[in-house]
Every structure is written in structure tokens, then in C-alpha cells.
Amino acid sequence: MFNLNILEIIFENNKKKIFIPNKKKLEYFVDNLFKFLFIPDQYTLKNRVILKENYEHLQNILCEILIELNINIEKNNYNGICKTFFNNLTDIYRTLIMDANSILEFDPATTVIEEIFLSYPGFFATSIYRIAHQLWLQKIPVIPRLMTEYAHSKTGVDIHASAEIGNNFIIDHGTGIVIGSSTKIGNEVKIYQGVTLGAIHVDKKLMNKKRHPTIEDRVTIYAGATILGGETVVGHDSIIGGNVWITKSIPPFSIVYQKNEIRMRNNNPFPDPINFMI
């Protein structure tokens, strides 16, 4: 027997919902835009007409997603939003090629750039972040967050769409990285797996405050490091060692690390055990 009460509650709550995007269509757009930029099929490689058709198809898909999102703008402006996004795609693409080339120069395990396009989760997460960030700059609701969360689900890398990340950005391995919404990252920064760039306090009242750290140019952050706080600045050309916990600013050219004590026993036999009774 139907529970009419729950049906009525769901119906009333659904009427209050403003933004209900098509997630499947959005994931299709993300995957196909990434392939369009970096993994073209054999037909597209040899045919400019097909390349143009794919480009126009992606434009149409984005417009459909925005229309279905039902944001409060005039219908004629949907095309304007799409046009602005695709006009900025050239700069996004060039920045991502710089990111990929930095990985190629840095990572001794990589021999060709195609390997990065095809198999590096950090590059995929960075690509989707840069795409989502452009839509965030255009003040599109919901969609940017869904894009970065889709990349998060596929890679384990969680980058908020509103974070600011400079050129030549390198994520190595990637799993477990968290980059918060008000994080600012400079150029030529390298981040390893398990790094958190987060907030010290979580409070809704702080939503318009800078809660996440600033990482200046040419900083390397090794695996498992945690850097917290909106006033925390890691100065340029610094190295942050693995598993450190930082809540205060670090001056430029610093090296921050934990001092571990390692004790090793020799090959001498253990002393006779002590026999005791309780």
C-alpha cells in the first residue's frame, strides 16, 4: 500500500528545488571534452571537418545542460554563456599543455606526453578543475562542483572549482589530495598524494572568508602533508616534507620536515626472558 504522506512530502520538496542538472549528460560532456582536447580518435586526427563537427556538438551539449539547469537568465543568453566558455577554451587548453609538459619534464617514469593524457589521474583531475573553474568564473551554479566531484570519483583528487591554481601545476600519483575552495596556488607547484590544503575551522559563517592556505611559486609538497588556514602562506621555493602538519606561515626557501627516530636492533640474541606471574 502506498504511503501517501511520504509522496506528498517528496512532491512538496521537489517543488522547492531550483537547480536539477542532468548529471549523465554533464559526465558525457566532461568525458568527451577531455577526449576532444587530448585523446582524438583516428578519424578526427585526419579530418578537420570531423574535428569541427565534434566541437559544435560539444557546444550544443553544454547549451542543453545550461537550459535544463533552469537558471534564471534569458534564453538568448545561454548561447552567450556557451560562447564565452568556448572562447576561453583556447587559454585553458594552452595552460593544460603547459601542465602536461611540466609532468613530462619532471616525472622519470614518463616517456611521451600521450601517456599523461591517457593514464595520469592527476592530469585528468587538473583538466576538469580548469574547465570547471571557467564556469565558476562565469557564475554558473552547481555545474562546476558536479564536474570536479566527477573527477574526484574517478581519480581520488578533490579540487574545488573555485580554487585558484597557477601554470605548470603537477600532481604526482594524486590519490587523496584535497584542495579547498579558497586555496591559492602559484606557478610550478608540485603536490604528491594525500596532501590536504584545508581550513582550520569549518563554520557556515566563514563561507565568504579565505579559509584555505596560499601556496606560492615553485613549492613542492610531499605525500601526506596537511596545510591549514586562510592566513597560512607557504613561501616560494619551499619544500614541505611528508606527513607534516602546518597551521602557520612558512618563509620562502624553507624546508619543513619531521625528525624521525629510527631504532634498529643488532643481530645479538635477545636477553633471557623474565618469567613472572600475575
CORFENUR-V714359 format. One record per residue. N is the residue number from 1. RES is the residue in one letter. NEAR is the number of other C-alpha atoms within 8 Angstrom. Layout:
BEGIN
N;RES;NEAR
N;RES;NEAR
END
This chain:
BEGIN
1;M;2
2;F;3
3;N;6
4;L;6
5;N;6
6;I;7
7;L;8
8;E;8
9;I;8
10;I;8
11;F;8
12;E;8
13;N;8
14;N;7
15;K;6
16;K;6
17;K;7
18;I;6
19;F;9
20;I;8
21;P;11
22;N;9
23;K;7
24;K;6
25;K;9
26;L;13
27;E;10
28;Y;8
29;F;11
30;V;10
31;D;8
32;N;9
33;L;9
34;F;11
35;K;9
36;F;10
37;L;8
38;F;7
39;I;9
40;P;10
41;D;6
42;Q;6
43;Y;8
44;T;10
45;L;9
46;K;6
47;N;8
48;R;8
49;V;6
50;I;9
51;L;10
52;K;8
53;E;8
54;N;9
55;Y;9
56;E;8
57;H;8
58;L;11
59;Q;10
60;N;8
61;I;10
62;L;11
63;C;11
64;E;8
65;I;12
66;L;11
67;I;10
68;E;9
69;L;10
70;N;9
71;I;9
72;N;4
73;I;6
74;E;6
75;K;7
76;N;6
77;N;8
78;Y;12
79;N;9
80;G;8
81;I;9
82;C;11
83;K;8
84;T;8
85;F;10
86;F;9
87;N;7
88;N;9
89;L;9
90;T;8
91;D;7
92;I;10
93;Y;9
94;R;8
95;T;10
96;L;11
97;I;8
98;M;10
99;D;13
100;A;14
101;N;10
102;S;11
103;I;10
104;L;13
105;E;7
106;F;6
107;D;7
108;P;7
109;A;4
110;T;9
111;T;7
112;V;7
113;I;10
114;E;6
115;E;10
116;I;13
117;F;12
118;L;7
119;S;6
120;Y;10
121;P;11
122;G;13
123;F;13
124;F;11
125;A;15
126;T;10
127;S;10
128;I;13
129;Y;13
130;R;10
131;I;10
132;A;14
133;H;12
134;Q;10
135;L;12
136;W;12
137;L;8
138;Q;7
139;K;6
140;I;9
141;P;8
142;V;8
143;I;11
144;P;13
145;R;10
146;L;9
147;M;14
148;T;16
149;E;9
150;Y;9
151;A;14
152;H;12
153;S;8
154;K;7
155;T;12
156;G;11
157;V;15
158;D;13
159;I;15
160;H;11
161;A;13
162;S;9
163;A;13
164;E;8
165;I;9
166;G;9
167;N;10
168;N;14
169;F;12
170;I;14
171;I;11
172;D;9
173;H;9
174;G;15
175;T;9
176;G;10
177;I;14
178;V;12
179;I;12
180;G;12
181;S;10
182;S;12
183;T;17
184;K;12
185;I;12
186;G;12
187;N;12
188;E;12
189;V;15
190;K;12
191;I;13
192;Y;14
193;Q;14
194;G;12
195;V;15
196;T;12
197;L;13
198;G;15
199;A;12
200;I;9
201;H;6
202;V;6
203;D;6
204;K;5
205;K;5
206;L;9
207;M;6
208;N;5
209;K;6
210;K;9
211;R;14
212;H;18
213;P;18
214;T;12
215;I;14
216;E;15
217;D;12
218;R;12
219;V;16
220;T;11
221;I;13
222;Y;14
223;A;12
224;G;12
225;A;15
226;T;12
227;I;12
228;L;14
229;G;14
230;G;13
231;E;11
232;T;14
233;V;12
234;V;14
235;G;15
236;H;12
237;D;12
238;S;14
239;I;12
240;I;13
241;G;13
242;G;11
243;N;10
244;V;12
245;W;7
246;I;8
247;T;9
248;K;8
249;S;10
250;I;9
251;P;10
252;P;9
253;F;9
254;S;10
255;I;8
256;V;8
257;Y;8
258;Q;8
259;K;4
260;N;4
261;E;4
262;I;4
263;R;4
264;M;4
265;R;4
266;N;4
267;N;4
268;N;4
269;P;4
270;F;4
271;P;4
272;D;4
273;P;4
274;I;4
275;N;4
276;F;4
277;M;3
278;I;2
END
